[in-house]
Amino acid sequence: MTTFSISAVVLLGILLVVFLRNKTMKLSYTVLAILFGFFLDKTSAAAPIQQFLTQIANTINQITK
């Protein structure tokens, strides 16, 4: 699970950089998205979201084998 979490963070970070460079996402929206992620992690919704994302990653992994 740790590998998926790190991969997801890297992927989302890359997407944020791409959006910023293409001027499709302003810096304030990026900061808001980052802060939302940090605060969401501290709620009770974090565990179900993590389980859902893990299931999606496992499904994709099963399909690509």
C-alpha positions, 0 to 999 in steps of 0.5 A, spaced: 500 500 500 505 504 501 508 504 494 501 506 491 500 512 496 507 514 494 505 513 486 499 517 487 502 523 490 507 523 485 502 522 479 498 528 482 504 532 483 506 531 476 498 533 474 498 539 478 505 542 475 502 540 468 496 544 470 500 550 473 505 550 467 499 550 462 496 556 465 489 551 466 490 551 473 492 558 477 497 557 483 491 559 488 487 553 486 493 548 486 494 551 494 487 550 495 487 543 492 493 541 496 490 544 503 484 540 501 488 533 501 491 535 507 485 536 511 481 530 508 487 526 510 485 527 517 478 526 517 474 519 517 473 519 510 480 518 509 480 510 510 474 509 505 477 513 500 484 509 501 481 503 500 477 505 494 483 507 491 487 501 493 481 497 490 482 501 483 489 500 483 489 492 484 484 492 479 488 495 474 494 491 476 490 485 475 487 487 468 494 489 465 497 482 467 
